[in-house]
Amino acid sequence: MDFVESFAENGFEFIKVYSKTKNSYFTVAPERGAIVVLLNLSGKDILYLNRDTLFDRTKNVRGGIPILFPVCGRVLDGRITFKGQEYPMKNHGFARDAAWEVVGYIDELFQNGVVLRLSSNSFTKTFYPYDFELFIKYTINDEIFGVEMLVKNNDSEALPFYAGFHPYFLCNKDEFTLKLDCEKCFDDVEKRFVDLENFKELDFSRPEINLDFFDVGSDSIEFTLDRDKKLLLVKDRIFKNIVVWALKDYNFVCIEPWMGEHEGYLQNKYYYLKPDDTFKASFAIVLNEK
């Protein structure tokens, strides 16, 4: 396959997938949570990455596109209850810490890609006592990077989860803009709801921005990373929450499609997948050069 390159760096294996023209590409680290660590669309670098955290297994990777499963958001006291028993659970779940396997490649008329799988095993059952398979399909053409998640319930009981993704977008904050359709937003730093009628722009002078936009009605979110990078995040409606997170003095803004909100498990806001059923959801990052 001339559109795939495999290479090793600092003890990790990486897979690089090119578009048909090779003008665009992405790189994924299967054993590091199947995280996409690099995305380039038509010559434009889209993602932020702190390489030190990528190669330090004791740290969460800060950058790329971490996969959030079986929960997205905060877990109080690092404990969560399944099947009547408490289990340890980190914020955003365990999928981003797991080793995934590559199960296939995509060579279609207009796009190339790769499919990865995480199956329940002794590692996952430390946190989550269910039998499941989680597939992630990444695809690319010159202007669109697609992500599809497929969950299969191999358990005898309903599978509870609310998943998401955590893209770190590389940006010039002086030129950043954001447009989305939403009627309710919670400021998770100040612990209050935001007056959206008078909301104009993100205040990057703050030490931290952590905004949870609820029930986002639009299928796409428009944003500008800098004057040369205008993008759309096109999503399925199941990703009803969009979280925007940024830290002062870092040149990233995270725009995160989530199925739920912080601590959603406390209100039993799981999606329940029946035994033997499958669940699909997707989003795409689109270069918007209009």
N, C-alpha and C positions, 0 to 999 in steps of 0.2 A: 504494500500500500504506500504509494508515494506521498500521501497526505498526512502520514503519521511519522513522528520521530520519537524514539524512546532514549532517555539518557539518565545518568545517575549524577547526583551532586550531594556531597556531605552525607553520604549514606542513605539518601532517599532516592527512590525511582520517580521519574516524571514522564509524562506523555504529552507531547505537543501535537496538536491537530490543526491543520491548515484548511482554509476554504479552497474551493475549486481553483481560483486564480492565484492562491497563495498570498493575496493582498491582506488577508486577515487570519488570525490564529488565536488559540488559547492554549494554556498549559495547565494540566491537572496533576495533583499529587495523590494517587490512590491510597497509599498507606497513611496519609496525613489527613484522614477524614474526607477523602475524595474532593478536596477543596480546589477550586480553580484559583490559581495563584497569579495568573497573567492573562489579560485579554487585550488584544489589539484589533481594532476595527478600522480597516482602510488606512493604516498607518498611524492611528491615534491610540495611545495607551489609555485604557479606561479605568484600570483598577490601581488602588494603593496597596502596597505590601511592605510590611516590616520584616525583612529577611531574617533578622535575629530570632524573632518569635517562630518563624517557619521551621527553623532547624533546631529549635530547643523543644524537645518532647514534653518538658515540664510546664510549658506555657501554652495558653490558647493562642492560635495564630491571629495576629492583628493584621488584617488585610485579606485580599482576595474575596471569595464568596463562600463563607462557611455555611454548612447545612445544619439546620436546627431541627432536631428530631429526638425524642417523640414530643418534646415541648419546645416552644419558643418563649423567650423571656425569662423572668426571674423565678427562682424556686427558693422560698423562704427556708432558712436554716439548712438548706441542702438536703432536705428529706421530702419524699413524696410517697403516697400510698397507692398501691395496686393490689387487687385481689385480697384486700383486707390486711395487707402487710406493708410496713414501711420499708422503703428502699432509698439508698443515697441517689441524689440526682443533682448534677451541676446545672447552673443557669444554661439555658439553650439545649439541654440534653446531652447525649453521649455520641451521636453520630459523627460529630466533628473530631472526636478523639479516636475513632475506630479505624482499623485497616479495612479497606474495601478491595474487591477484586474486579478486574476488567473482564467483562463477559462478552463484549462484541464491539464492532466498529460499524459506522454508518457511512455508506457510500451511495448517495442518492443523486438525482439529477441536478439539484440546486444546492445541496448542502452535504457536508461531511460531519462526522461526530464520533462519539464514544459512549458506551453504556457501561455503568459500574453497578455493583450489587453489594449490599450489606445484608447478610443473613443472620438470624438470631444464633448466638453461640454463648460460650461460657462468659465472655466479656459482657455482652449486652444483657445477659440475664442477671448480672450483678446489680443492674439498675432497673430492669424492665422484664417481668416474668412472663413474657409472651413469645410465641413462635411467629416469626414474620419474615418477609423479604422486602427490602427497600431498594428500588432501582432508581438511578439517576441517569438521564440521557442528556448529554450536552451536544448541541449542534451549532454549526457556524456557516454563514455565507459572508459576503463582503461587508454587509451592513447590519446583520442580525445575529445575535448570540442567543440561542434558545436553551431553556432548562425545563425538563419534564421530570416530575417525580411520580413514581408508581409504587404504591404500597400494597402488598398482598398479605392477607391474614391467613396464616397457617395454623392458628390456634383454635381450640375448641370454644373459646369465649370471644366476645366482641373485643376488638383492639382499640383502645383509647389513645388518641393523639391529637395535637394541634401543632402543625409543623410550620416552618418558615425558612427564609434565607436571609443572609446578612451581608449584602454587597457593600464593600468599601470602595467608593468612587474617588479617584484622584482628581483634585480640583483646585482651582484658584478661587478662594472664598470671596474675593472682591468682585468676582464676575458670576458667582453662583446665583441661580434663580430656580424657583420651584413653583409648579402649578399643579394643583389637584383639586378634585371635587369632594368636599367633606364638610359636615356640619358640626362635628364634635371633635375636640382635641384635648388630650390630657398632657400637662407638663409633668413628667416624671421626676424632674429635679426639684421643682418648686411645689409639687404635689397639689396642683390645682388645675382646673379646666381653663382653657385659653379662650379669650374673647376673640373669636375668629372674624367678627365684623370689623374689628380694628386691627387685625393682624396683617402686617405688611411684608415683613421679611424676617429671616433668621438673624439673630443677634450673635454674631460670631465673637464678640468681645467677651461673652460669658465663658466661664471655665468649661462648662459642659452644656450641651443641648441634648435633650432626650424627650422628643415629642411623639406621642402615640396618637395618630389620626385614626379615628374610629369609623367603621362602615363607609369606607371610601367608595363612592358611587361610580366613579369613572373606571373604565377598563384600562386606561393608560395615564401615566403621570409624566408630565413634561418637566425637564430640568436641563439646566445649562451648567456644565462643569467649568468651562472657560469660553472665550469668544469663538474658539474653533471646535468646540465639542458640545453640540446640542443633542440631547438624547430623549428617548421615550422608554419608560418601563411599562411594558404591556403585560397585563396579568389576568388570570382567571379570577372570577368574583369570589371564589373561596378564600382568596387572600384579601380578606375584608379590612385588615388593619395595615397601615403603612407607618413604620417607625422611622423617624429621622434622628440620627445620632451623630454628634460631632464633638470633638475636644479642641479646646483652644491650643494654638501653636502646632497643630497637626494638619497637614494638607489633604484631609479626606472628609467626606460627608457620606454617611451610610444612609441609604434609602432602602428599607427592608420590608419585603412583602411577608406578612404573617397571617396565619389562620386564626389567631386569637390575640390576647393581650397579656401583659405581665400578670403572673399569678392567676391565669385563667382557670387552672386546675382547682383553685379554691371554690370557684362557683360551678364546678363540674362542666366547664365549657369545652369538653372534648368533642371531637368528631369520633363517632363509634362505628368502626368497620366490622361488618358481620363476618363470621367464620367463612372461609373460602372465597370471600369477595375481594375485589381489588378497587383501589382508589387512584385516580389520576388528577394531577394539577400541574399547571405550567406557568411560566412567565418568560419574557424575552427582554433583552436590552437591545434597543434599536437606535442606530445612528440616524439622527433626524436632521438632514441638511437642507430643509426647506427654508 
